[in-house]
Structures are given as C-alpha cells and as structure tokens.
Amino acid sequence: MSIHRNDPTAAALLRRLRRDSAEFAALWDEHDVAVRRASRMRIQHPVLGPLELDSELLLTPAEDQRFVVFTAPPGSDTAAQLDLLRVVGHERFESSEQD
C-alpha cells in the first residue's frame, strides 16, 4: 500500500476502495494507478502565446530513461499555430503603418 502514511483520511479511503472493489484492488496492486504517461499541458510561447500540447511519456524497458513527446491535438488552434511557425520560422513581422 503506497500512500502518504501520515494521512489517515487517505489511508481509510484506500482501505475502503480496496475492500469494496476487487477491480480497484487489482489495479492498485499493479502500481499503474500512480503512473501518468499521457497528459495535456499548456505552455506560453513567446510569439504565439498559449499553446495546448499533448504529452506522452515513453520509458525504456528498464525504465532508466524517459522520452517525452509533445504533439498538438489534430485540428486544434495549436496545430494551426505550429504549422504557421514551421513556415515563418523566427521571422519578426513589424507593422507597416505610416504616419
């Protein structure tokens, strides 16, 4: 049982879930319940602004190396922004307003 040992409320909840659900107990015993291998995160790009990216954690069989892959959700605003960034690169566009 891996849980904050100093948290009696969490420990009681864990005991109750394990007792009442064989499926929960089996999943908990596999220790996969605490592994977060995929998530969506938001980053602030200095030019494009906020981008939402999916991340996927890949582990070697020995789990001694980690590789994180970031991708934009297909069809999202972020995907379109990154496509544009591939075209314009690091170009800076100034306003051409004249007085």
Phi and psi in radians as a Rosetta constraint file:
Dihedral C 1 N 2 CA 2 C 2 CIRCULARHARMONIC -1.855 0.35
Dihedral N 2 CA 2 C 2 N 3 CIRCULARHARMONIC 1.879 0.35
Dihedral C 2 N 3 CA 3 C 3 CIRCULARHARMONIC -2.776 0.35
Dihedral N 3 CA 3 C 3 N 4 CIRCULARHARMONIC 2.844 0.35
Dihedral C 3 N 4 CA 4 C 4 CIRCULARHARMONIC -1.058 0.35
Dihedral N 4 CA 4 C 4 N 5 CIRCULARHARMONIC 1.940 0.35
Dihedral C 4 N 5 CA 5 C 5 CIRCULARHARMONIC -1.150 0.35
Dihedral N 5 CA 5 C 5 N 6 CIRCULARHARMONIC -0.383 0.35
Dihedral C 5 N 6 CA 6 C 6 CIRCULARHARMONIC -1.589 0.35
Dihedral N 6 CA 6 C 6 N 7 CIRCULARHARMONIC 0.176 0.35
Dihedral C 6 N 7 CA 7 C 7 CIRCULARHARMONIC -1.983 0.35
Dihedral N 7 CA 7 C 7 N 8 CIRCULARHARMONIC 1.622 0.35
Dihedral C 7 N 8 CA 8 C 8 CIRCULARHARMONIC -1.124 0.35
Dihedral N 8 CA 8 C 8 N 9 CIRCULARHARMONIC -0.544 0.35
Dihedral C 8 N 9 CA 9 C 9 CIRCULARHARMONIC -1.159 0.35
Dihedral N 9 CA 9 C 9 N 10 CIRCULARHARMONIC -0.809 0.35
Dihedral C 9 N 10 CA 10 C 10 CIRCULARHARMONIC -1.139 0.35
Dihedral N 10 CA 10 C 10 N 11 CIRCULARHARMONIC -0.702 0.35
Dihedral C 10 N 11 CA 11 C 11 CIRCULARHARMONIC -1.117 0.35
Dihedral N 11 CA 11 C 11 N 12 CIRCULARHARMONIC -0.710 0.35
Dihedral C 11 N 12 CA 12 C 12 CIRCULARHARMONIC -1.143 0.35
Dihedral N 12 CA 12 C 12 N 13 CIRCULARHARMONIC -0.719 0.35
Dihedral C 12 N 13 CA 13 C 13 CIRCULARHARMONIC -1.092 0.35
Dihedral N 13 CA 13 C 13 N 14 CIRCULARHARMONIC -0.773 0.35
Dihedral C 13 N 14 CA 14 C 14 CIRCULARHARMONIC -1.062 0.35
Dihedral N 14 CA 14 C 14 N 15 CIRCULARHARMONIC -0.779 0.35
Dihedral C 14 N 15 CA 15 C 15 CIRCULARHARMONIC -1.041 0.35
Dihedral N 15 CA 15 C 15 N 16 CIRCULARHARMONIC -0.767 0.35
Dihedral C 15 N 16 CA 16 C 16 CIRCULARHARMONIC -1.135 0.35
Dihedral N 16 CA 16 C 16 N 17 CIRCULARHARMONIC -0.762 0.35
Dihedral C 16 N 17 CA 17 C 17 CIRCULARHARMONIC -1.107 0.35
Dihedral N 17 CA 17 C 17 N 18 CIRCULARHARMONIC -0.743 0.35
Dihedral C 17 N 18 CA 18 C 18 CIRCULARHARMONIC -1.136 0.35
Dihedral N 18 CA 18 C 18 N 19 CIRCULARHARMONIC -0.678 0.35
Dihedral C 18 N 19 CA 19 C 19 CIRCULARHARMONIC -1.203 0.35
Dihedral N 19 CA 19 C 19 N 20 CIRCULARHARMONIC -0.716 0.35
Dihedral C 19 N 20 CA 20 C 20 CIRCULARHARMONIC -1.544 0.35
Dihedral N 20 CA 20 C 20 N 21 CIRCULARHARMONIC -0.231 0.35
Dihedral C 20 N 21 CA 21 C 21 CIRCULARHARMONIC -2.406 0.35
Dihedral N 21 CA 21 C 21 N 22 CIRCULARHARMONIC 1.894 0.35
Dihedral C 21 N 22 CA 22 C 22 CIRCULARHARMONIC -1.085 0.35
Dihedral N 22 CA 22 C 22 N 23 CIRCULARHARMONIC -0.636 0.35
Dihedral C 22 N 23 CA 23 C 23 CIRCULARHARMONIC -1.115 0.35
Dihedral N 23 CA 23 C 23 N 24 CIRCULARHARMONIC -0.793 0.35
Dihedral C 23 N 24 CA 24 C 24 CIRCULARHARMONIC -1.059 0.35
Dihedral N 24 CA 24 C 24 N 25 CIRCULARHARMONIC -0.793 0.35
Dihedral C 24 N 25 CA 25 C 25 CIRCULARHARMONIC -1.031 0.35
Dihedral N 25 CA 25 C 25 N 26 CIRCULARHARMONIC -0.760 0.35
Dihedral C 25 N 26 CA 26 C 26 CIRCULARHARMONIC -1.120 0.35
Dihedral N 26 CA 26 C 26 N 27 CIRCULARHARMONIC -0.781 0.35
Dihedral C 26 N 27 CA 27 C 27 CIRCULARHARMONIC -1.113 0.35
Dihedral N 27 CA 27 C 27 N 28 CIRCULARHARMONIC -0.720 0.35
Dihedral C 27 N 28 CA 28 C 28 CIRCULARHARMONIC -1.106 0.35
Dihedral N 28 CA 28 C 28 N 29 CIRCULARHARMONIC -0.728 0.35
Dihedral C 28 N 29 CA 29 C 29 CIRCULARHARMONIC -1.147 0.35
Dihedral N 29 CA 29 C 29 N 30 CIRCULARHARMONIC -0.454 0.35
Dihedral C 29 N 30 CA 30 C 30 CIRCULARHARMONIC -1.280 0.35
Dihedral N 30 CA 30 C 30 N 31 CIRCULARHARMONIC -0.254 0.35
Dihedral C 30 N 31 CA 31 C 31 CIRCULARHARMONIC 1.119 0.35
Dihedral N 31 CA 31 C 31 N 32 CIRCULARHARMONIC 0.291 0.35
Dihedral C 31 N 32 CA 32 C 32 CIRCULARHARMONIC -1.461 0.35
Dihedral N 32 CA 32 C 32 N 33 CIRCULARHARMONIC -0.237 0.35
Dihedral C 32 N 33 CA 33 C 33 CIRCULARHARMONIC -1.153 0.35
Dihedral N 33 CA 33 C 33 N 34 CIRCULARHARMONIC -0.418 0.35
Dihedral C 33 N 34 CA 34 C 34 CIRCULARHARMONIC -1.750 0.35
Dihedral N 34 CA 34 C 34 N 35 CIRCULARHARMONIC -0.018 0.35
Dihedral C 34 N 35 CA 35 C 35 CIRCULARHARMONIC -1.567 0.35
Dihedral N 35 CA 35 C 35 N 36 CIRCULARHARMONIC 2.143 0.35
Dihedral C 35 N 36 CA 36 C 36 CIRCULARHARMONIC -1.875 0.35
Dihedral N 36 CA 36 C 36 N 37 CIRCULARHARMONIC 1.849 0.35
Dihedral C 36 N 37 CA 37 C 37 CIRCULARHARMONIC -1.793 0.35
Dihedral N 37 CA 37 C 37 N 38 CIRCULARHARMONIC -0.298 0.35
Dihedral C 37 N 38 CA 38 C 38 CIRCULARHARMONIC -2.486 0.35
Dihedral N 38 CA 38 C 38 N 39 CIRCULARHARMONIC 2.501 0.35
Dihedral C 38 N 39 CA 39 C 39 CIRCULARHARMONIC -2.820 0.35
Dihedral N 39 CA 39 C 39 N 40 CIRCULARHARMONIC 2.966 0.35
Dihedral C 39 N 40 CA 40 C 40 CIRCULARHARMONIC -1.993 0.35
Dihedral N 40 CA 40 C 40 N 41 CIRCULARHARMONIC 2.324 0.35
Dihedral C 40 N 41 CA 41 C 41 CIRCULARHARMONIC -2.294 0.35
Dihedral N 41 CA 41 C 41 N 42 CIRCULARHARMONIC 2.789 0.35
Dihedral C 41 N 42 CA 42 C 42 CIRCULARHARMONIC -2.012 0.35
Dihedral N 42 CA 42 C 42 N 43 CIRCULARHARMONIC 2.247 0.35
Dihedral C 42 N 43 CA 43 C 43 CIRCULARHARMONIC -2.145 0.35
Dihedral N 43 CA 43 C 43 N 44 CIRCULARHARMONIC 2.773 0.35
Dihedral C 43 N 44 CA 44 C 44 CIRCULARHARMONIC -1.864 0.35
Dihedral N 44 CA 44 C 44 N 45 CIRCULARHARMONIC 1.903 0.35
Dihedral C 44 N 45 CA 45 C 45 CIRCULARHARMONIC -1.465 0.35
Dihedral N 45 CA 45 C 45 N 46 CIRCULARHARMONIC 2.431 0.35
Dihedral C 45 N 46 CA 46 C 46 CIRCULARHARMONIC -1.106 0.35
Dihedral N 46 CA 46 C 46 N 47 CIRCULARHARMONIC -0.435 0.35
Dihedral C 46 N 47 CA 47 C 47 CIRCULARHARMONIC -1.906 0.35
Dihedral N 47 CA 47 C 47 N 48 CIRCULARHARMONIC -0.799 0.35
Dihedral C 47 N 48 CA 48 C 48 CIRCULARHARMONIC -1.409 0.35
Dihedral N 48 CA 48 C 48 N 49 CIRCULARHARMONIC -0.351 0.35
Dihedral C 48 N 49 CA 49 C 49 CIRCULARHARMONIC 1.547 0.35
Dihedral N 49 CA 49 C 49 N 50 CIRCULARHARMONIC -2.643 0.35
Dihedral C 49 N 50 CA 50 C 50 CIRCULARHARMONIC -1.223 0.35
Dihedral N 50 CA 50 C 50 N 51 CIRCULARHARMONIC 2.346 0.35
Dihedral C 50 N 51 CA 51 C 51 CIRCULARHARMONIC -2.219 0.35
Dihedral N 51 CA 51 C 51 N 52 CIRCULARHARMONIC 2.392 0.35
Dihedral C 51 N 52 CA 52 C 52 CIRCULARHARMONIC -1.824 0.35
Dihedral N 52 CA 52 C 52 N 53 CIRCULARHARMONIC 2.141 0.35
Dihedral C 52 N 53 CA 53 C 53 CIRCULARHARMONIC -2.182 0.35
Dihedral N 53 CA 53 C 53 N 54 CIRCULARHARMONIC 2.477 0.35
Dihedral C 53 N 54 CA 54 C 54 CIRCULARHARMONIC -1.506 0.35
Dihedral N 54 CA 54 C 54 N 55 CIRCULARHARMONIC 2.433 0.35
Dihedral C 54 N 55 CA 55 C 55 CIRCULARHARMONIC -2.127 0.35
Dihedral N 55 CA 55 C 55 N 56 CIRCULARHARMONIC 2.524 0.35
Dihedral C 55 N 56 CA 56 C 56 CIRCULARHARMONIC -2.270 0.35
Dihedral N 56 CA 56 C 56 N 57 CIRCULARHARMONIC 2.203 0.35
Dihedral C 56 N 57 CA 57 C 57 CIRCULARHARMONIC -1.659 0.35
Dihedral N 57 CA 57 C 57 N 58 CIRCULARHARMONIC 2.130 0.35
Dihedral C 57 N 58 CA 58 C 58 CIRCULARHARMONIC -1.930 0.35
Dihedral N 58 CA 58 C 58 N 59 CIRCULARHARMONIC 2.339 0.35
Dihedral C 58 N 59 CA 59 C 59 CIRCULARHARMONIC -2.051 0.35
Dihedral N 59 CA 59 C 59 N 60 CIRCULARHARMONIC 2.564 0.35
Dihedral C 59 N 60 CA 60 C 60 CIRCULARHARMONIC -1.236 0.35
Dihedral N 60 CA 60 C 60 N 61 CIRCULARHARMONIC 2.813 0.35
Dihedral C 60 N 61 CA 61 C 61 CIRCULARHARMONIC -0.944 0.35
Dihedral N 61 CA 61 C 61 N 62 CIRCULARHARMONIC -0.605 0.35
Dihedral C 61 N 62 CA 62 C 62 CIRCULARHARMONIC -1.447 0.35
Dihedral N 62 CA 62 C 62 N 63 CIRCULARHARMONIC -0.087 0.35
Dihedral C 62 N 63 CA 63 C 63 CIRCULARHARMONIC 0.993 0.35
Dihedral N 63 CA 63 C 63 N 64 CIRCULARHARMONIC 0.516 0.35
Dihedral C 63 N 64 CA 64 C 64 CIRCULARHARMONIC -1.710 0.35
Dihedral N 64 CA 64 C 64 N 65 CIRCULARHARMONIC -0.106 0.35
Dihedral C 64 N 65 CA 65 C 65 CIRCULARHARMONIC -2.372 0.35
Dihedral N 65 CA 65 C 65 N 66 CIRCULARHARMONIC 2.494 0.35
Dihedral C 65 N 66 CA 66 C 66 CIRCULARHARMONIC -2.159 0.35
Dihedral N 66 CA 66 C 66 N 67 CIRCULARHARMONIC 2.499 0.35
Dihedral C 66 N 67 CA 67 C 67 CIRCULARHARMONIC -2.281 0.35
Dihedral N 67 CA 67 C 67 N 68 CIRCULARHARMONIC 2.129 0.35
Dihedral C 67 N 68 CA 68 C 68 CIRCULARHARMONIC -1.873 0.35
Dihedral N 68 CA 68 C 68 N 69 CIRCULARHARMONIC 2.196 0.35
Dihedral C 68 N 69 CA 69 C 69 CIRCULARHARMONIC -1.900 0.35
Dihedral N 69 CA 69 C 69 N 70 CIRCULARHARMONIC 2.238 0.35
Dihedral C 69 N 70 CA 70 C 70 CIRCULARHARMONIC -1.919 0.35
Dihedral N 70 CA 70 C 70 N 71 CIRCULARHARMONIC 2.290 0.35
Dihedral C 70 N 71 CA 71 C 71 CIRCULARHARMONIC -2.420 0.35
Dihedral N 71 CA 71 C 71 N 72 CIRCULARHARMONIC 2.653 0.35
Dihedral C 71 N 72 CA 72 C 72 CIRCULARHARMONIC -1.496 0.35
Dihedral N 72 CA 72 C 72 N 73 CIRCULARHARMONIC 2.436 0.35
Dihedral C 72 N 73 CA 73 C 73 CIRCULARHARMONIC -1.021 0.35
Dihedral N 73 CA 73 C 73 N 74 CIRCULARHARMONIC 2.285 0.35
Dihedral C 73 N 74 CA 74 C 74 CIRCULARHARMONIC -0.960 0.35
Dihedral N 74 CA 74 C 74 N 75 CIRCULARHARMONIC 2.362 0.35
Dihedral C 74 N 75 CA 75 C 75 CIRCULARHARMONIC 1.363 0.35
Dihedral N 75 CA 75 C 75 N 76 CIRCULARHARMONIC 0.034 0.35
Dihedral C 75 N 76 CA 76 C 76 CIRCULARHARMONIC -1.451 0.35
Dihedral N 76 CA 76 C 76 N 77 CIRCULARHARMONIC 2.886 0.35
Dihedral C 76 N 77 CA 77 C 77 CIRCULARHARMONIC -1.028 0.35
Dihedral N 77 CA 77 C 77 N 78 CIRCULARHARMONIC -0.670 0.35
Dihedral C 77 N 78 CA 78 C 78 CIRCULARHARMONIC -1.079 0.35
Dihedral N 78 CA 78 C 78 N 79 CIRCULARHARMONIC -0.728 0.35
Dihedral C 78 N 79 CA 79 C 79 CIRCULARHARMONIC -1.053 0.35
Dihedral N 79 CA 79 C 79 N 80 CIRCULARHARMONIC -0.748 0.35
Dihedral C 79 N 80 CA 80 C 80 CIRCULARHARMONIC -1.143 0.35
Dihedral N 80 CA 80 C 80 N 81 CIRCULARHARMONIC -0.709 0.35
Dihedral C 80 N 81 CA 81 C 81 CIRCULARHARMONIC -1.123 0.35
Dihedral N 81 CA 81 C 81 N 82 CIRCULARHARMONIC -0.718 0.35
Dihedral C 81 N 82 CA 82 C 82 CIRCULARHARMONIC -1.219 0.35
Dihedral N 82 CA 82 C 82 N 83 CIRCULARHARMONIC -0.595 0.35
Dihedral C 82 N 83 CA 83 C 83 CIRCULARHARMONIC -1.068 0.35
Dihedral N 83 CA 83 C 83 N 84 CIRCULARHARMONIC -0.776 0.35
Dihedral C 83 N 84 CA 84 C 84 CIRCULARHARMONIC -1.101 0.35
Dihedral N 84 CA 84 C 84 N 85 CIRCULARHARMONIC -0.717 0.35
Dihedral C 84 N 85 CA 85 C 85 CIRCULARHARMONIC -1.078 0.35
Dihedral N 85 CA 85 C 85 N 86 CIRCULARHARMONIC -0.625 0.35
Dihedral C 85 N 86 CA 86 C 86 CIRCULARHARMONIC -1.100 0.35
Dihedral N 86 CA 86 C 86 N 87 CIRCULARHARMONIC -0.573 0.35
Dihedral C 86 N 87 CA 87 C 87 CIRCULARHARMONIC -1.387 0.35
Dihedral N 87 CA 87 C 87 N 88 CIRCULARHARMONIC -0.834 0.35
Dihedral C 87 N 88 CA 88 C 88 CIRCULARHARMONIC -1.548 0.35
Dihedral N 88 CA 88 C 88 N 89 CIRCULARHARMONIC -0.294 0.35
Dihedral C 88 N 89 CA 89 C 89 CIRCULARHARMONIC 1.050 0.35
Dihedral N 89 CA 89 C 89 N 90 CIRCULARHARMONIC -2.281 0.35
Dihedral C 89 N 90 CA 90 C 90 CIRCULARHARMONIC -1.731 0.35
Dihedral N 90 CA 90 C 90 N 91 CIRCULARHARMONIC 0.314 0.35
Dihedral C 90 N 91 CA 91 C 91 CIRCULARHARMONIC -1.021 0.35
Dihedral N 91 CA 91 C 91 N 92 CIRCULARHARMONIC 2.507 0.35
Dihedral C 91 N 92 CA 92 C 92 CIRCULARHARMONIC -1.975 0.35
Dihedral N 92 CA 92 C 92 N 93 CIRCULARHARMONIC 2.237 0.35
Dihedral C 92 N 93 CA 93 C 93 CIRCULARHARMONIC -1.865 0.35
Dihedral N 93 CA 93 C 93 N 94 CIRCULARHARMONIC 2.124 0.35
Dihedral C 93 N 94 CA 94 C 94 CIRCULARHARMONIC -1.714 0.35
Dihedral N 94 CA 94 C 94 N 95 CIRCULARHARMONIC 2.666 0.35
Dihedral C 94 N 95 CA 95 C 95 CIRCULARHARMONIC -1.201 0.35
Dihedral N 95 CA 95 C 95 N 96 CIRCULARHARMONIC 2.413 0.35
Dihedral C 95 N 96 CA 96 C 96 CIRCULARHARMONIC -1.811 0.35
Dihedral N 96 CA 96 C 96 N 97 CIRCULARHARMONIC 0.468 0.35
Dihedral C 96 N 97 CA 97 C 97 CIRCULARHARMONIC -1.154 0.35
Dihedral N 97 CA 97 C 97 N 98 CIRCULARHARMONIC 2.425 0.35
Dihedral C 97 N 98 CA 98 C 98 CIRCULARHARMONIC -2.019 0.35
Dihedral N 98 CA 98 C 98 N 99 CIRCULARHARMONIC 2.561 0.35
